[in-house]
Amino acid sequence: MEDKITIIEGPPPTFEEVSDGWAVGLNEGPLLYDLKLTRLRTFNGPALVERCYRAWRSKSSIYLHYRDELGLEEIVPIMAARSVETEDGGVILLWVRKEPEDIEVELGFEDDLEYDDEDEDKPDSDSDQDEDTDEDFDDFEIDN
């Protein structure tokens, strides 16, 4: 099946954030996705890139098929591909589109602004500081 590139051995791919201007344009669409870059060692990088080009020319999609850290199968669409030769051998660069990662944000609100009758009777410790600050501003002149 030619509609995917499968990683058959090795660790799961690592995905990097993409900040290149041209690559961010690949993410345009009605839904929000994260665009990521992964670098994979390969023996046949140019052939894999050609497979991507053929799929895109025929107006179809091509996917990266891999196993994640838990061993579960993942499939993500490939948005761009490039093959490069390095000193260590061939590397294929794949820009893929991933769904935004679920980030749990815990919002807490502590009621520090509780006022009661006891607070009104106490002298305000900030009032002394305000007077000092006002004196400091008297030393400055503003030209209009």
Secondary structure, 3 states (H helix, E strand, C coil): CCCEEECCCCCCCCCEECCCHHHHHHHCCCCCCEEEEEEEECCCHHHHHHHHHHHHHCCCCCEEEEECCCCCEEEEEEEEEEEEEECCEEEEEEEEEECCCCCCCCCCCCCCCCCCHHHHHCCCCHHHHHHHHHHHHHCCCCCC
